Amino acid sequence: MGTKAERQGVVISDKMDQSVVVAVERRVRHELYGKIQRRTSKFMAHDVANDAKVGDVVAIIETRPLSRRKRWAVTRVINRAPVI
């Protein structure tokens, strides 16, 4: 098999137990006008240690289906959100 997909994104929800919602942003060029646009995808990711908090930048990797919506897992926290 090939390598598993890996993405970086920002945690936008951590209210669940061992799960987070990660927003992954990508930039695409408009087909007709050529302007760069931002597109956001939301992924449910498995977080075993409940380590990621809202605002953290995390790396997620593709896994087997863990539930109805979870197909990704948090591998590491890249940047912590500033504590206010």
Secondary structure as GFF3:
##gff-version 3
##sequence-region A 1 84
A	DSSP	beta_strand	6	13	.	.	.	ID=ss1
A	DSSP	beta_strand	19	29	.	.	.	ID=ss2
A	DSSP	beta_strand	36	46	.	.	.	ID=ss3
A	DSSP	beta_strand	57	62	.	.	.	ID=ss4
A	DSSP	beta_strand	70	79	.	.	.	ID=ss5
###
